[in-house]
Amino acid sequence: MVTNSAREIEIKLLLPDGDATGMLAHRLLAAEPRLRHMRTSYFDTPDWALSEARIVLRIRESDDRMVQCVKMPASSARPMERAEWDRPLLTPGIDLGLLPQRPRKRLERLIGQHPLPAFAVLKVERRVWLLRHGRSDIEVVLDIGAIVAGERREPIAEIELELKRGNVADLLDFTRSLPLGPQLCWSTVSKGQRAYALARDMDRQAARARPIRLSPRLSVPHLFQQIGWHCLTHFLDNYRLVIDRADGEALHQCRVALRRWRAACTLFRDLLGDDQSRLMRAELARLARALGPARNLDVITAMISKPKGQDLRDVELLCDQLARQRIATYADVRQLLDSESCQRLLFELTCWLEAGEWRRPADKQPPAPVFAAAALKKRWRAAMKDSRHIAELAPNDRHQLRIATKKLRYAVEFLAGLFPDRVAESRAMAAELGRMQDVLGDLNDLTIGSAPVEAGFEQLNAIERTRLQACLDAALDLRRGDEPDLIAAAKAVRDTLSDMPRFWKATH
């Protein structure tokens, strides 16, 4: 039983096809497991107040025992870490009085006077192994079963690796020893979240980056570690949607997550001079580049409309051709993200975050707020200097300004928590930088050109190829007429930014 409060540190691995044969035959699971049959009921208010706050409230029944459990997001940026409170029940029904004061009061505020009906039931056959790896004890759990919510049912087949005692690096190293790949892949979606989505008949949606909470008392290495986990979580929240249903917005968010992580590596480049860090940064860049063609195709497709003077049949033929190219391009991306090499890369990145050489810097590091103020000042100057004469910039120079703006925006979002007394100012700046980035992104989209798409026209005959190229060029030319309005919008945002207070200045 968990006392007062506890952190649950757990990695969840999906078995997408539901077949656990390979795992059961794995050498690490040769010992006979404990077998249990479990029934779990999930509870929430009629307006879903707990689920919307990412809180799970459940009662689990097994072996004539009932255990009430509450799970909440932890303060750590690690995706596998949550706050957890387990309490045995002597009688059926939720008893908030068993909780410590802080989580109890939070639940009482969210629940108010509302009833707490059970909205879904999970039934699984659970196999449990307790293994020793390195200096740590790891509980391996294999669950096979289903969630039922009303008339809807969803199968469950997953492995949970929970760190019972020891360190996270051992847990990650153990995970890397498993047969990762299309049949065993990392997931950040809990059973409670799946029950919630099933009960509401909701499909999972692409997720933006969550807010990051940082303490001014963090060391600079710990600061980078938290930001790295934050970016990895953003990627993990989206990549399965690309694999499962070729979700374009999810692919975009995966690219954003990788860009943010790479921007963080640049921000902390003085810390990351070792060979392993250089290798991990190169791997991040390669993965980001591999997602680019699919995103470019989505951008160009969104720009297509019926240009004046063009035959509607040509436009329809062009759209059909782009749809076929999208299927083929996304098939490559989905295969990559689902591959063993990608799964292993994700865990290599996590091991680097937890135990990389960079965590033991040779030079003394400044306090985190001092480091942040200097970094933000440098990026502010670069972005504002380049944007003074935005109307005169060539397309490539505007692209470089867009990169500088992104780096500044991401730095603001990463580091704002180190200045807790300037929250309103940092949020306002991040919002304006987001607007500037969007406008510069739209300007950059106008310069993508038709070459990436026309490469897919090769299988067409000469007449079809010529007609589609002309239709595509006309459609893109039509959108380029938006350039003056976009430049005017960028200048307006730049003027607003130049008048904003630099929230980091109080540190100096």
VORORO-106540 format. One record per residue (C-alpha): residue in three letters; x, y, z. Coordinates in steps of 0.05 Angstrom, whole numbers, padded with zeros to 5 digits, always signed. Example, Ala and Ser with C-alpha at 12.3 -4.5 7.8 and 13.67 -1.06 7.14 Angstrom:
REM residues 2
ala+00246-00090+00156;ser+00273-00021+00143;
END
This chain:
REM residues 508
met+00000+00000+00000;val+00024+00070-00016;thr+00033+00114+00044;asn+00015+00189+00047;ser+00034+00202-00025;ala+00078+00168-00076;arg+00105+00176-00146;glu+00087+00123-00195;ile+00142+00115-00247;glu+00117+00070-00301;ile+00129+00058-00375;lys+00070+00033-00416;leu+00082-00009-00478;leu+00025-00027-00526;leu+00015-00094-00561;pro-00024-00064-00620;asp-00047-00131-00649;gly-00063-00160-00580;asp-00015-00218-00587;ala+00028-00229-00525;thr+00060-00294-00550;gly+00127-00262-00566;met+00131-00228-00498;leu+00112-00290-00459;ala+00169-00327-00495;his+00220-00273-00479;arg+00280-00297-00438;leu+00270-00242-00386;leu+00201-00269-00370;ala+00220-00342-00364;ala+00198-00346-00291;glu+00126-00365-00275;pro+00085-00302-00265;arg+00032-00288-00213;leu-00036-00291-00247;arg-00094-00247-00225;his-00162-00229-00252;met-00180-00156-00240;arg-00241-00113-00247;thr-00232-00037-00246;ser-00287+00015-00244;tyr-00274+00087-00264;phe-00312+00145-00233;asp-00325+00217-00253;thr-00376+00272-00247;pro-00430+00280-00300;asp-00391+00339-00330;trp-00325+00299-00331;ala-00290+00347-00283;leu-00237+00296-00262;ser-00220+00270-00331;glu-00214+00341-00358;ala-00164+00354-00302;arg-00126+00290-00322;ile-00144+00257-00256;val-00162+00183-00251;leu-00207+00159-00195;arg-00219+00084-00194;ile-00235+00023-00151;arg-00199-00042-00168;glu-00225-00109-00145;ser-00181-00171-00143;asp-00173-00231-00097;asp-00231-00209-00053;arg-00196-00142-00041;met-00218-00072-00061;val-00169-00015-00070;gln-00186+00057-00084;cys-00135+00094-00127;val-00126+00167-00146;lys-00075+00187-00199;met-00056+00258-00217;pro-00003+00290-00261;ala+00064+00297-00225;ser+00106+00360-00223;ser+00161+00325-00263;ala+00162+00331-00339;arg+00174+00256-00347;pro+00115+00224-00384;met+00119+00161-00342;glu+00114+00195-00274;arg+00049+00208-00237;ala+00027+00223-00166;glu-00012+00163-00138;trp-00051+00147-00075;asp-00076+00075-00063;arg-00121+00059-00004;pro-00155-00007+00014;leu-00231-00005+00020;leu-00271-00045+00070;thr-00338-00028+00038;pro-00357-00012-00034;gly-00358+00061-00056;ile-00311+00120-00062;asp-00284+00147+00004;leu-00246+00212-00006;gly-00233+00215+00069;leu-00179+00163+00060;leu-00136+00212+00020;pro-00085+00261+00048;gln-00109+00332+00055;arg-00080+00363-00009;pro-00107+00313-00061;arg-00172+00306-00022;lys-00185+00381-00024;arg-00170+00384-00098;leu-00219+00328-00113;glu-00272+00359-00067;arg-00266+00425-00105;leu-00274+00391-00172;ile-00331+00345-00151;gly-00371+00394-00110;gln-00441+00367-00098;his-00442+00326-00162;pro-00453+00250-00160;leu-00396+00203-00178;pro-00423+00148-00222;ala-00379+00094-00252;phe-00372+00109-00326;ala-00331+00049-00349;val-00307-00019-00326;leu-00241-00052-00343;lys-00233-00128-00338;val-00164-00158-00349;glu-00124-00221-00338;arg-00060-00196-00307;arg+00008-00231-00304;val+00060-00201-00258;trp+00135-00212-00254;leu+00182-00178-00204;leu+00251-00172-00234;arg+00319-00145-00214;his+00356-00102-00265;gly+00420-00065-00247;arg+00407-00039-00177;ser+00332-00033-00186;asp+00269-00074-00175;ile+00221-00071-00234;glu+00150-00099-00235;val+00130-00124-00304;val+00055-00129-00315;leu+00020-00159-00376;asp-00053-00140-00381;ile-00101-00172-00431;gly-00174-00155-00429;ala-00224-00100-00448;ile-00255-00035-00426;val-00331-00031-00429;ala-00370+00034-00427;gly-00445+00026-00441;glu-00452-00010-00507;arg-00380+00005-00529;arg-00321-00041-00519;glu-00246-00033-00531;pro-00194-00088-00524;ile-00134-00077-00480;ala-00066-00110-00490;glu-00007-00075-00458;ile+00054-00083-00415;glu+00070-00038-00356;leu+00140-00032-00328;glu+00138+00000-00259;leu+00199+00021-00220;lys+00187-00006-00150;arg+00255+00012-00122;gly+00318+00041-00154;asn+00331+00091-00209;val+00298+00111-00275;ala+00361+00097-00315;asp+00355+00023-00297;leu+00282+00023-00318;leu+00299+00053-00385;asp+00357+00006-00396;phe+00312-00054-00381;thr+00260-00028-00431;arg+00313-00026-00485;ser+00326-00100-00475;leu+00255-00118-00496;pro+00233-00134-00569;leu+00211-00063-00585;gly+00180-00047-00653;pro+00113-00052-00688;gln+00089-00105-00639;leu+00113-00069-00576;cys+00113+00007-00575;trp+00114+00064-00524;ser+00048+00097-00506;thr+00031+00154-00459;val-00044+00140-00459;ser-00067+00109-00393;lys-00125+00060-00386;gly-00163+00115-00350;gln-00156+00161-00410;arg-00177+00106-00457;ala-00238+00091-00413;tyr-00256+00165-00414;ala-00251+00170-00490;leu-00292+00106-00498;ala-00347+00130-00452;arg-00352+00196-00489;asp-00344+00162-00558;met-00286+00208-00573;asp-00228+00197-00620;arg-00161+00219-00593;gln-00138+00285-00621;ala-00070+00314-00637;ala-00040+00347-00575;arg-00003+00413-00570;ala+00055+00419-00522;arg+00033+00422-00450;pro+00055+00480-00405;ile+00121+00466-00371;arg+00131+00481-00297;leu+00202+00498-00275;ser+00231+00520-00209;pro+00282+00577-00206;arg+00321+00532-00159;leu+00338+00482-00214;ser+00410+00473-00236;val+00424+00487-00310;pro+00433+00412-00326;his+00368+00395-00290;leu+00335+00451-00329;phe+00354+00421-00395;gln+00333+00352-00372;gln+00263+00377-00354;ile+00256+00412-00421;gly+00280+00351-00459;trp+00228+00307-00424;his+00176+00360-00440;cys+00192+00357-00514;leu+00194+00281-00515;thr+00126+00277-00482;his+00098+00324-00536;phe+00124+00276-00589;leu+00098+00214-00553;asp+00029+00245-00545;asn+00023+00249-00622;tyr+00064+00197-00658;arg+00016+00139-00650;leu-00039+00180-00684;val+00006+00185-00745;ile+00018+00110-00745;asp-00055+00091-00731;arg-00091+00138-00778;ala-00042+00183-00816;asp-00066+00244-00777;gly-00037+00306-00810;glu-00043+00351-00748;ala-00009+00298-00706;leu+00048+00295-00755;his+00054+00371-00752;gln+00056+00367-00675;cys+00110+00313-00679;arg+00152+00360-00722;val+00139+00417-00673;ala+00161+00373-00615;leu+00226+00355-00651;arg+00238+00428-00671;arg+00228+00450-00599;trp+00276+00397-00574;arg+00328+00417-00625;ala+00319+00490-00605;ala+00330+00470-00532;cys+00395+00434-00552;thr+00418+00499-00586;leu+00398+00538-00524;phe+00441+00493-00481;arg+00496+00479-00532;asp+00552+00497-00483;leu+00528+00440-00440;leu+00523+00389-00496;gly+00593+00385-00524;asp+00605+00311-00512;asp+00604+00258-00567;gln+00540+00225-00544;ser+00503+00292-00544;arg+00527+00307-00615;leu+00501+00239-00637;met+00433+00248-00604;arg+00426+00318-00635;ala+00442+00289-00704;glu+00389+00234-00693;leu+00337+00286-00675;ala+00354+00325-00739;arg+00348+00262-00782;leu+00281+00243-00752;ala+00255+00314-00763;arg+00277+00314-00836;ala+00243+00247-00849;leu+00176+00278-00830;gly+00185+00338-00875;pro+00160+00313-00943;ala+00093+00290-00914;arg+00083+00358-00880;asn+00102+00396-00944;leu+00051+00355-00983;asp-00003+00373-00932;val+00015+00447-00937;ile+00012+00448-01012;thr-00053+00409-01014;ala-00085+00459-00966;met-00065+00516-01014;ile-00101+00486-01074;ser-00163+00522-01097;lys-00194+00532-01166;pro-00149+00584-01200;lys-00183+00631-01249;gly-00184+00604-01319;gln-00169+00532-01298;asp-00213+00474-01317;leu-00248+00446-01256;arg-00232+00376-01281;asp-00158+00392-01278;val-00166+00416-01206;glu-00203+00352-01187;leu-00150+00310-01222;leu-00095+00348-01185;cys-00130+00336-01118;asp-00137+00262-01133;gln-00064+00258-01151;leu-00043+00294-01087;ala-00087+00246-01046;arg-00052+00186-01077;gln+00016+00217-01064;arg-00004+00231-00992;ile-00022+00157-00981;ala+00046+00135-01006;thr+00085+00189-00969;tyr+00049+00176-00903;ala+00059+00101-00912;asp+00135+00114-00909;val+00128+00158-00848;arg+00083+00109-00811;gln+00131+00052-00825;leu+00189+00093-00798;leu+00153+00114-00734;asp+00129+00043-00722;ser+00197+00012-00734;glu+00243-00021-00684;ser+00297+00031-00699;cys+00251+00088-00681;gln+00227+00056-00617;arg+00299+00043-00597;leu+00318+00114-00614;leu+00264+00141-00568;phe+00292+00101-00510;glu+00364+00119-00528;leu+00342+00192-00523;thr+00311+00180-00455;cys+00374+00145-00430;trp+00414+00205-00454;leu+00368+00252-00415;glu+00374+00210-00352;ala+00447+00189-00352;gly+00484+00226-00407;glu+00554+00254-00398;trp+00527+00325-00404;arg+00496+00318-00334;arg+00565+00325-00303;pro+00591+00390-00333;ala+00665+00406-00322;asp+00652+00481-00314;lys+00612+00513-00259;gln+00542+00533-00283;pro+00507+00598-00266;pro+00440+00599-00229;ala+00384+00579-00276;pro+00350+00649-00277;val+00417+00682-00294;phe+00429+00631-00350;ala+00358+00642-00376;ala+00363+00718-00376;ala+00428+00717-00417;ala+00399+00666-00466;leu+00334+00705-00476;lys+00371+00771-00485;lys+00414+00740-00540;arg+00355+00710-00577;trp+00314+00774-00570;arg+00368+00816-00602;ala+00376+00767-00660;ala+00301+00764-00676;met+00287+00838-00668;lys+00348+00860-00708;asp+00330+00815-00767;ser+00257+00838-00767;arg+00270+00914-00772;his+00264+00916-00847;ile+00220+00856-00859;ala+00189+00884-00923;glu+00257+00887-00956;leu+00279+00817-00937;ala+00289+00764-00991;pro+00249+00699-00981;asn+00311+00662-00955;asp+00325+00719-00905;arg+00252+00717-00882;his+00261+00642-00871;gln+00322+00656-00827;leu+00280+00708-00789;arg+00227+00655-00779;ile+00278+00608-00749;ala+00304+00663-00703;thr+00232+00679-00682;lys+00218+00605-00667;lys+00281+00599-00625;leu+00261+00661-00585;arg+00189+00637-00576;tyr+00210+00568-00553;ala+00261+00598-00506;val+00207+00643-00476;glu+00160+00584-00468;phe+00214+00540-00438;leu+00244+00591-00389;ala+00185+00635-00368;gly+00174+00592-00306;leu+00240+00615-00278;phe+00210+00685-00271;pro+00147+00670-00230;asp+00133+00744-00214;arg+00130+00762-00289;val+00079+00710-00312;ala+00031+00758-00348;glu+00088+00791-00386;ser+00120+00725-00408;arg+00053+00698-00431;ala+00037+00760-00471;met+00105+00757-00505;ala+00098+00683-00521;ala+00030+00697-00553;glu+00057+00754-00597;leu+00116+00712-00618;gly+00068+00657-00636;arg+00030+00705-00681;met+00095+00728-00713;gln+00116+00655-00724;asp+00049+00639-00756;val+00053+00698-00805;leu+00125+00682-00823;gly+00105+00610-00832;asp+00050+00630-00881;leu+00101+00672-00919;asn+00149+00613-00920;asp+00094+00567-00946;leu+00087+00612-01007;thr+00159+00594-01026;ile+00154+00518-01020;gly+00143+00512-01095;ser+00115+00455-01134;ala+00178+00413-01142;pro+00163+00365-01083;val+00095+00349-01112;glu+00115+00347-01186;ala+00164+00291-01171;gly+00103+00247-01160;phe+00075+00262-01229;glu+00126+00218-01264;gln+00078+00160-01274;leu+00029+00204-01312;asn+00031+00212-01388;ala+00060+00276-01418;ile-00007+00309-01429;glu-00033+00296-01358;arg+00034+00316-01328;thr+00034+00383-01365;arg-00038+00399-01347;leu-00028+00383-01273;gln+00036+00423-01269;ala+00002+00483-01299;cys-00058+00476-01252;leu-00012+00469-01191;asp+00031+00530-01211;ala-00032+00572-01222;ala-00060+00552-01154;leu+00006+00569-01118;asp+00012+00635-01156;leu-00058+00654-01133;arg-00037+00644-01060;arg+00026+00686-01071;gly-00020+00746-01079;asp-00028+00744-01003;glu+00044+00764-00993;pro+00034+00840-00983;asp-00020+00829-00930;leu+00024+00779-00893;ile+00083+00826-00893;ala+00039+00882-00865;ala+00014+00835-00811;ala+00086+00815-00793;lys+00106+00889-00787;ala+00047+00902-00741;val+00066+00844-00695;arg+00138+00866-00695;asp+00117+00936-00673;thr+00077+00906-00616;leu+00135+00862-00594;ser+00185+00919-00594;asp+00142+00956-00542;met+00135+00897-00496;pro+00175+00894-00430;arg+00231+00843-00428;phe+00207+00801-00369;trp+00276+00772-00357;lys+00311+00839-00345;ala+00296+00841-00270;thr+00346+00784-00261;his+00406+00828-00279;
END
